[in-house]
């Protein structure tokens, strides 16, 4: 069922599946026995490599200890590219593997989900599966997803996001594929694995969580089973993100964000997203910037844009974020939610607009380092009129846009994108 079909005025809405999950400190140590129970024999591990940590090595050695054969593909890039997926597919087929393990954040999990779909269709290009339930074979290799960040929720959702590098170099394309067949077989979320996550990366991933939670809470899908998880994830993020960022060895903060990211993804899994994500996808399509950073910059502007349609929901979000809303009207409390989000963004040290993002802004920055000539020439985010126009057009074609709380047209969305590029957050508070 397509999102635009779900938005039509009839009462049937679709609830998408979740995988089984192991959650909590030490959960990653169960991967060997769990893989054997699932029938794994020869496994392709997909990861970014997680440079500076021994996470991949420990998990791979644990799998080998339990008698599994392991092949490693460690070249998954941030904002995973179609060729990352297809290189992994070739490695899987050449080595006659029978299963997948992804280790990392959304990039590793998304690339792996795409590879599984491609393998199930005899190696067809992953770009053929953009859209909703485009796969034709519901059976694909089993997949254990081990998360090392608290952000994406890809280990429990039916979505994966891929950058198509085969399009016009002047108009790159990043897309979302939603497919029930891509849901992982087992999710493993262990907050101990988050300890090595850098400060800035922790903060950016945390705003991915806040976007995942807040968008279904105000989505025009208005899917009742998603609302409780969405609101709870907002509360957990407000309570735990600062501690997770600035005291990364604190188990309570890391575990709070682990649960926040997991249930936020379960909220959007059936409750939908909006143009926070559409803007994020568009900017990273052109500049290869980090998804969580993009969400953080877009979130306050999109909240302000959507607020007139959902004052009461935003007021409830303010209370979840710890604001004392007693005596406030819904409009006042909604404004307080926006103020709380901006305060959180500033407290965890995130850049406030896209034109301030530079090559040394954050540790995972890839400006000017991407895999194609287009990315090599995109060393700075210009934010000029042409830049705003092309990003707005990408937003309007994104699969997340139909679920946005407020109707989106070029004329209404362009000022939001322009403010993300060039505007001052204090303008939203006046």
C-alpha positions in Angstrom: 0.0 0.0 0.0 1.4 3.4 -1.0 1.5 6.4 1.4 -0.8 8.4 -0.8 -3.3 5.6 -0.7 -3.1 5.5 3.1 -3.9 9.2 3.2 -7.2 8.8 1.4 -10.3 9.1 3.6 -11.0 5.4 4.4 -10.4 3.6 7.7 -7.9 0.9 6.8 -4.3 1.6 7.7 -1.3 -0.7 7.5 0.7 -2.0 10.4 4.2 -3.2 9.4 6.1 -6.0 11.0 9.0 -5.8 13.5 11.8 -8.3 14.0 12.6 -10.2 17.1 15.2 -8.3 19.2 17.8 -8.7 21.9 18.3 -5.5 23.9 20.6 -4.6 26.8 24.2 -4.7 28.0 26.0 -7.7 26.6 23.4 -8.6 24.0 26.0 -8.6 21.2 27.8 -11.5 22.8 24.8 -13.7 21.9 25.4 -13.3 18.1 27.2 -16.6 17.6 24.5 -18.9 19.2 21.7 -16.8 17.7 23.2 -17.1 14.2 23.5 -20.9 14.6 19.9 -21.1 15.7 18.9 -19.3 12.6 20.9 -21.7 10.4 23.8 -19.4 9.5 26.8 -21.3 8.1 28.7 -18.8 5.9 27.9 -15.2 6.6 28.7 -11.9 4.9 29.3 -9.2 7.4 28.6 -5.7 6.2 30.0 -2.7 8.0 31.7 0.7 7.5 34.7 -0.8 9.3 34.2 1.3 12.4 37.7 2.7 12.3 39.2 3.3 15.8 37.2 0.5 17.5 37.5 -3.2 17.8 33.8 -3.8 17.6 33.8 -5.6 14.2 36.8 -7.7 15.1 35.2 -8.9 18.4 31.9 -9.8 16.8 33.6 -11.6 13.8 35.9 -13.5 16.1 32.9 -14.5 18.3 31.1 -15.8 15.2 34.2 -17.8 14.1 34.5 -19.2 17.6 31.0 -20.7 17.2 32.0 -22.4 14.0 30.7 -19.9 11.5 32.6 -19.0 8.3 32.7 -15.2 7.9 33.4 -12.9 4.9 33.7 -9.2 5.6 32.7 -6.3 3.4 33.8 -3.2 5.3 33.5 -0.5 2.7 29.9 0.7 3.4 29.9 4.5 3.2 27.9 7.1 5.0 24.7 7.6 3.0 25.2 4.2 1.5 25.6 4.2 -2.3 24.1 1.8 -4.8 27.6 0.5 -5.7 28.2 -0.4 -2.0 25.2 -2.6 -2.1 26.1 -4.2 -5.4 29.7 -4.8 -4.5 28.5 -6.6 -1.4 26.0 -8.6 -3.5 28.9 -9.8 -5.7 31.0 -10.7 -2.7 28.1 -12.7 -1.2 27.5 -14.6 -4.5 31.1 -15.2 -5.2 31.7 -16.7 -1.8 28.4 -18.7 -1.8 27.2 -17.1 1.5 23.9 -18.0 3.1 23.3 -15.1 5.5 24.0 -11.5 6.5 25.2 -9.6 9.6 25.3 -5.8 9.6 27.3 -4.0 12.2 27.0 -0.2 12.6 24.4 2.4 12.2 21.8 3.1 9.5 24.3 3.0 6.7 25.4 -0.5 7.4 21.9 -1.8 8.1 20.4 -0.1 5.1 23.1 -1.3 2.7 22.6 -4.8 4.0 18.8 -4.7 3.6 19.3 -3.6 0.1 21.8 -6.3 -0.6 19.4 -9.0 0.7 16.7 -7.8 -1.6 19.1 -7.8 -4.6 20.4 -11.3 -3.7 16.8 -12.6 -3.6 16.3 -11.3 -7.1 19.4 -12.9 -8.6 21.6 -9.8 -8.2 19.3 -7.3 -9.9 20.4 -3.7 -9.2 19.1 -2.3 -5.9 17.9 0.9 -7.6 15.1 -1.2 -9.2 13.5 -1.5 -5.8 12.9 2.1 -5.0 9.4 2.8 -3.7 6.9 0.6 -1.8 7.2 -3.2 -1.7 8.8 -3.4 -5.1 10.4 -6.7 -4.4 8.8 -9.8 -5.9 10.4 -12.5 -3.8 9.4 -12.4 -0.2 12.1 -14.8 0.8 15.6 -13.5 1.2 18.7 -14.5 3.3 18.4 -14.1 7.1 19.9 -11.0 8.6 21.1 -10.1 12.1 21.6 -6.3 12.6 23.9 -5.2 15.4 23.6 -1.5 16.1 26.5 0.6 17.3 24.7 3.9 17.3 21.4 5.2 18.8 19.8 6.9 15.9 18.6 5.1 12.9 16.3 2.4 14.1 16.9 0.6 10.7 17.4 -2.7 12.6 13.7 -2.7 13.4 12.1 -0.9 10.4 10.9 -1.8 7.0 12.8 1.1 5.3 16.2 1.4 3.8 17.7 4.5 2.2 20.2 4.4 -0.8 22.0 7.0 -2.9 21.6 6.3 -6.6 24.9 7.4 -8.2 23.7 6.5 -11.7 21.5 9.5 -12.2 22.4 12.8 -13.9 25.5 14.1 -12.0 23.8 17.5 -11.8 20.7 16.0 -10.1 21.8 13.2 -7.7 19.1 11.1 -6.2 18.7 9.6 -2.7 15.7 7.5 -2.2 13.8 5.5 0.4 12.7 1.9 -0.3 10.0 0.6 2.0 9.7 -3.2 1.8 8.3 -5.7 4.3 10.7 -8.2 2.9 13.7 -6.1 4.0 12.8 -6.4 7.8 15.8 -7.9 9.6 15.5 -11.4 11.1 17.0 -10.4 14.5 17.9 -7.0 15.9 20.6 -6.7 18.5 20.9 -3.4 20.4 23.6 -3.3 23.0 24.3 0.1 24.6 27.9 -1.0 25.5 28.7 -0.8 21.8 27.7 2.9 21.8 30.6 3.8 24.1 33.0 4.4 21.3 30.6 6.6 19.3 32.1 10.1 19.0 30.5 13.1 20.8 29.3 14.9 17.7 28.1 11.7 16.1 26.1 10.8 19.2 24.4 14.2 19.2 23.5 14.0 15.5 22.2 10.4 15.8 20.1 11.6 18.8 18.3 14.1 16.6 17.6 11.4 14.1 15.7 9.8 17.0 13.8 13.0 17.8 12.9 13.3 14.1 11.7 9.7 14.0 9.6 10.2 17.0 8.1 13.7 16.3 7.2 13.1 12.7 4.8 10.2 13.2 3.3 12.0 16.2 2.0 14.8 14.0 1.8 12.9 10.7 -1.3 13.2 8.7 -1.5 9.4 8.8 -2.4 9.8 12.4 -1.9 6.2 13.2 -3.1 5.5 16.7 -0.8 2.4 17.4 2.3 4.6 16.7 1.5 7.6 18.9 2.4 6.1 22.3 5.9 5.0 21.1 6.4 8.3 19.4 5.7 10.3 22.6 7.7 8.0 24.8 10.7 8.3 22.5 10.5 12.1 22.6 10.6 11.9 26.4 13.5 9.5 26.5 15.5 11.6 24.1 14.9 14.8 26.1 15.9 13.0 29.3 19.0 11.1 28.0 20.6 12.7 25.0 22.6 15.3 26.8 24.1 12.7 29.1 24.8 10.3 26.3 26.6 13.1 24.4 28.7 14.6 27.2 29.3 11.5 29.3 29.4 8.7 26.8 30.5 6.0 29.2 27.3 6.6 31.2 25.2 3.4 30.8 21.9 5.0 31.8 22.2 7.7 29.2 23.3 5.2 26.5 20.6 2.7 27.4 18.0 5.5 27.4 18.9 6.5 23.9 19.0 2.8 22.9 15.4 2.4 23.8 14.5 5.8 22.4 15.8 5.1 19.0 14.3 1.6 18.9 10.7 2.7 19.8 11.0 5.8 17.7 11.6 3.6 14.6 8.7 1.4 15.6 6.6 4.6 15.7 7.5 5.7 12.1 7.5 2.2 10.8 3.7 2.4 10.4 3.0 6.0 11.5 5.0 7.7 8.7 7.6 10.5 8.4 7.6 14.0 6.9 9.8 16.6 5.4 12.4 16.7 8.1 13.5 13.5 6.5 12.8 14.6 3.0 15.1 17.7 3.5 17.7 15.5 5.0 17.7 13.1 2.1 17.9 15.9 -0.4 20.8 17.7 1.3 22.8 14.5 1.6 22.0 13.6 -2.0 23.8 16.8 -3.1 26.5 17.0 -0.4 26.9 13.6 1.3 26.4 15.2 4.7 25.4 13.1 7.7 21.7 12.2 8.0 21.4 12.9 11.7 23.0 16.4 11.3 20.7 17.1 8.4 17.7 16.1 10.5 18.9 18.3 13.4 19.2 21.4 11.2 15.8 20.7 9.5 13.8 19.8 12.6 13.2 23.2 14.2 12.2 24.7 10.9 9.8 21.9 10.0 8.3 22.0 13.5 7.6 25.7 13.0 6.2 25.0 9.5 3.8 22.2 10.7 2.8 23.7 14.0 -0.4 25.5 12.8 -1.9 22.2 11.8 -1.1 20.4 15.1 -0.9 22.8 18.1 -2.3 20.3 20.5 0.2 17.5 19.5 3.1 19.9 19.7 1.8 21.0 23.2 1.9 17.3 24.3 5.4 17.0 22.9 6.5 20.0 25.0 5.3 18.2 28.2 7.1 15.1 27.1 10.3 17.2 26.8 10.0 18.3 30.4 8.3 21.7 29.9 5.9 22.8 32.6 2.9 23.6 30.5 0.5 24.3 33.3 -1.5 27.4 32.5 -0.3 27.6 28.9 -2.6 27.5 25.9 -1.9 24.8 23.3 -0.3 27.5 21.1 2.0 28.7 23.9 2.9 25.1 24.8 3.7 24.3 21.2 6.0 27.3 21.0 7.6 26.0 24.2 8.2 22.6 22.5 10.1 24.4 19.6 12.1 26.3 22.1 13.0 23.1 24.0 14.1 21.5 20.8 16.4 24.4 19.9 17.8 24.4 23.4 18.6 20.7 23.1 20.2 21.2 19.7 22.4 23.9 21.2 23.2 22.0 24.4 24.6 19.1 22.4 26.6 21.4 20.1 25.0 20.9 16.7 25.6 23.3 13.8 22.5 25.4 13.3 22.3 25.9 9.5 23.6 24.2 6.5 25.8 27.0 5.1 27.8 26.8 8.4 28.7 23.1 7.7 32.3 22.9 6.6 34.8 20.1 6.0 35.9 20.3 9.6 32.5 20.8 11.3 32.2 17.2 12.5 34.1 14.0 12.5 32.1 12.1 9.9 32.1 15.0 7.3 32.5 13.9 3.7 32.1 17.3 2.0 34.2 17.2 -1.2 35.2 13.6 -0.5 32.4 11.7 -2.2 32.7 8.9 -4.7 31.8 10.8 -7.8 32.9 14.0 -9.6 29.7 15.6 -8.4 30.7 15.2 -4.8 34.3 16.2 -5.4 33.0 19.5 -6.7 30.6 20.0 -3.8 33.1 21.1 -1.2 30.8 23.8 0.4 27.1 24.1 0.8 26.2 27.3 -1.1 22.6 27.9 -0.1 22.1 30.2 -3.1 18.8 30.4 -5.0 19.7 27.5 -7.4 20.8 25.3 -4.4 17.5 26.0 -2.6 15.5 25.3 -5.7 17.1 22.0 -6.5 16.8 20.8 -2.9 13.2 21.8 -2.7 12.4 19.9 -5.9 14.1 16.8 -4.4 12.0 17.2 -1.2 8.8 17.2 -3.2 9.7 13.9 -4.8 10.7 12.1 -1.6 8.6 9.2 -0.3 8.4 10.7 3.2 6.8 14.0 2.0 3.2 12.8 1.6 3.0 12.0 5.4 4.0 15.5 6.4 1.5 17.2 8.7 1.1 20.2 6.4 0.5 20.1 2.7 3.7 20.6 0.7 4.1 22.6 -2.5 7.1 24.2 -4.0 5.9 27.6 -2.8 5.3 26.5 0.8 8.4 24.3 1.2 11.0 26.5 -0.5 11.1 29.1 2.4 11.6 26.2 4.8 14.5 24.9 2.8 15.9 28.4 2.5 15.8 28.9 6.2 17.5 25.6 6.8 20.3 26.8 4.5 20.7 30.4 5.6 18.3 31.3 8.4 18.9 32.1 12.1 17.2 29.8 14.6 16.4 32.8 16.8 14.1 34.0 14.1 11.8 31.1 15.0 11.6 32.1 18.6 10.5 35.7 18.0 
